[in-house]
């Protein structure tokens, strides 16, 4: 075992704050790139071939990037193929995401467990150092882990979900093999949509909340609501309940994880309060409620408890008291509201 592996909690006495490297000289937040970018592949001789029971996902129910992988895993029926461990909702910048300890009493115990693969590992930092003793980047989730080689395959959610789309299809029944979230006919428009959805909405809410000055915040919040207006306008052109019509695609998955957190978290914590989805965006609101209430893969992977307690108690640099607001009540309105 590497000598610098972290099996217990680090000293978290230092104040949690984002490193200066995450901001440009104008005060805008710049999200660092992920490092582990390997692929599971059915190609002969692949280092990471698809096998039932070989791979494990480490996720947080609070994290939108990890939430993508949980949704796709369920949509594709991969629950018996790829196992999952969810971390505790609380994350510290100095100690990373942590696992629940054996016997620990926690809120919502059905959602999180100790690491089943590495006895004594305290959190995700230990996993990264185990995979690479010289690792020096972020200790983020999701992590796609190879049990056989005992290492990280990937920590890039956008690439993990695309592996799940097709690489395990030989292990699945026909109804799940036929779930196509990235259809050939829509790939160009999905890719184009991903660019501005990620920059202005998925990451845009963080740019608002973490902005280092008024000008940076102004740029971010303007881009965010301009793009929400763009989504609202787009949905007005489609009769189907999903982003591109009658079938769920990657665009639904990637947008949902931000929109479902918008009213309960981002409006208050990240100052995205120029509008709320439920009041200012009726078509996005209808789209959101349909996914949540009518597609189990979305509702069953959404924990408003983990989401709210993580953001308001972990991000002390923007909420120093760790106070969790009660509203909005309910977190999501009924499908026919």
N, C-alpha and C positions, 0 to 999 in steps of 0.2 A: 504493500500500500504506500502511495506517495507520502513523504514526510510532512508535507504542508496541507494534507487533507483536513477538512473541517468536520469534526464529528460532534462538536458541542457548540453552544452559542458563543459567538464572538462578543467582545466588549462593545456594547452599544451605547456607552456613556457619551460618545461624541454626538453632537447634534446632527440629525439627518438633514442633509441638504444635497441638492443636485450638484454634480461636479461642473466646473466652469467649462469643460470640454463639450458639454451638451448645449451650449449657446453660442451663437455667432456674435460678431461685434456690434450688431444692432439690437441684441437682447432677445432674438427669436430662438425658441427651442429647436434643436436639430437632433433628431433621434438617431443614435448610433446604429450602424449596420450589425446584423447578426453574423456569427463567426462559423458555426457548424452548418455546412450546406451540402451534406451528403444526401444520396437518394436511395430509397428502396426501389428496386427495379426487377422486372421479370426477364431482363436480358440475360443470356447465358454467361456465367462467370461473374455476375454482379457480386460485389462485396456484401451488399445488404439485400438478399433475395426475400420475397414475400413468403412468410411461413406463419402458420397459426401458432399463437402463443409465444412467438419470439420477441415481439416488440411491446414496449410499455410507454404510455404517455404520462408525463408529469405535468399537471395543470393546476390552475387556480380558477375556481368558479367566479372569482372577481375580475380576472384579467380578460379584457376583450379579445386579445390576440389568442389566448388559450381557448377561449370560448368558441372560436371558429372551429378548432379541431374537435371539440366535444360534439358540436352540432353535426359536422360531417361524419364523424365516427358513427353516430346514431342514424343519420339518414342512409348511410351505406350498409347498415346492419353489421358493423364490425365489433360489436361489444364482446363477442366470444373469441375474436381473433386478436384484438389488441387490448390489453389490460390498462387500467388507469389508476393513478394515485393523485388525489387533490391535496394541496398544501393547506395550511391554516390561512384564514383570511388576512391575518396581520403580516405585513411585510415591512422590514426595515432596510433602508439603504445600506446600512453598515453591516447587517447580518443576513440579508437576502430573505427570500421566502423560506419559511420553516415548516417542517413536518410536525404533526401531532406526535407527542411522545407516548409510548405504550402506557396505558392506564390513565392518561390525562383526561380530565373532565373538560369538555369543550361544548360551546353552543353548537347545535346542529351536528351531532356526532356522525350522522349518516352520510355526511358530505366529505369527510376527511379522515385519513388514517396515517399511521406511521409508514415510513418507506418499507415496503415489503421485500425489497431486493438487497438492501444494504443496512444491516443491523448497526445502529449507532449513528447513522448519518443524521445530522441536525437539520439540514436544509439543502436548498438547491446549490449553494456554493460548494458543498461537498461533492455533489455530482459532477460539477464542472472541473474541479481539481482532480477528481478521480479519472476523468476522461483525458485531461491535459494538465499536468502539474504546473505548467507555465502559463496557464490561461490568465488573461488580464482584462477581459471585457466584462460585460454585464452578466448577472446571474439570473437571467429571465426565464419565464415560462411562456409557451410550452417547451418541453424537452421530449423529443422522441428518442427512446433508449433501446439499444439492442442488448437483450439479456444474454445472448450467446457470446458476443464479443465484449460485453460489459463496458459499453462506451456509448457516447452520444452519436446518433445518426444526424439529427438536425434540430436546431432551435429556431428555425424560420417558419412561422405559422403559415404564410402564404404558400410555401413549398410543401409543407407537411400535408395540407389539405389536398393538394393536387396529387400527391402520392396515394392518398386514400381514395381518390376518385376511381382509379382503375387498376392499380398494381396488385390488389388483393382479389380481383374479380374471380379468378379461378377457384377461390375458396368459398365463394358466395352462391346462394341460390339465384335463380334467374331474375326474380323480382328485384333483388338488390343490385345485381349486375347491370340492370337496365336503368338504374338511377344515374342520370348523366347531368352533372352540375356544370359541365364545361362543354356544351355541345359545339360541334365543329362550326355550325352555321352562325353561332353567336360569339365565337372566341375573339374576334377583332374588337367588337363593341364592348365585350366584357373587359378586355384588357385596357381599352381606352377609358372606360368608366372607372376601373380600379385606380387609375392614376390620380384623378381629381378627388374621388371618394376618399382615398387614403390620405392625400396631402391636406385636403381642406376639411374633412369631416372626421375620419377615424383618428388621425393625428392632429387634426385641427382643434379639437376640444382640448387636447393637451397643450397645444401652442397658446391657447387662450389662458388656461389655468397656470401655466408656468412662465408666462411672459415676464421679462425682467424690467419692462418699463411700459409707459402708457402707449407709446407709438407701436411697440411690438404687439401689445394686446389689441390695439385698434386694427392692425393689419390682419391679425388672426381671426378676430371676431367678424370682421367684414367678409373675409373669404369663407368662413364657416357658414354664415347665413345666406350668402350668395349661392353657395352650393346646396344648402337645404332648399332654397327656392328652386334651384335647378332640378332637384329630385322631385319636388312637388309638381313642377311643370311636366317632367317626364312621365310621372304616374298618371297624369291627366290624359295622356295619349294612348294608354293601354287599357283594354277592357278586362284583362285577366287579373287575378288577385296578387300576382307576383311581379317582381321588378320588370321582367321582360315578357309578361303575359301569363300563359297557362301553366308553366312549369317552373319549379324552383331552380335557380342557378346560383353560381358562385356570387353573383352580385347581391342576391338576397342575404346570403350568409355574411358577407363582409360588411354590409351596411347595417344589418340587424344588431350586431354586437355593440355598436355605438348608439343607435337610436333607442334601444331598450334601456340604456343607462342614462339617457339624456335628461329626462325630467327628474328622476330620483337622485341623480348625482351631479351631473355637469352644470345644470342651471345654477345651483347654489355654490358648489365647490370651485368650479372652474370659470365662474362669471359669464356663462353663456346665456345670460338672462334677457337677451333681446326678444326672446320668444320661447314658448314651450311647445313641444310636439302636439300635445293634446288640445291646445287652444289655437295655435297659429297655423298648423299644418294638417288639415283634415285628411288629405289623401295619404300622407305618410303615416298618420295615426291609424287610419283604416288598414293600411298594409301591415303595420306593426302588430295590431291586434289580431289580424288574421293568422299571421305566422305563430304568434304566441299561443293562441287559443285553439287553433285548428291543426297545427303540425306538431306532434309530440316532441320531435327532435329539438325544437326551439324552447318550448315551455319547460321540458324536463331537464334541460341543461342550464336553465336560468335560475339563479339563486339571488333574489333581491337582498336577502340577509347578508350573504357574503359580499355582494357588490357594495352595499352601503357601508357596512362595517369596515371593509377594507379601505375604501377611499377616504372616509372621514376620520378613521383612526390611524391610518398608516401615513398619509401625506401631511405630516405635521408642519412641513414648510409652508403650507397654505391653509392649515387648520390646526393651529398650535394647541388648542384645548382638546382635540380629539372628540368633540361633541358631534353626535350623530343626529341629524334632524329627523323628526317623525314623518314629515310629508315628503312628497305628495301622497295623499291617501285616497284611493288605493294606489299602489305603485304602478299598476296598469289597469286601465278601465276595461269593462266587459266588451266582448266582441261586437255587441249590438248597441253600444252606448251612443 
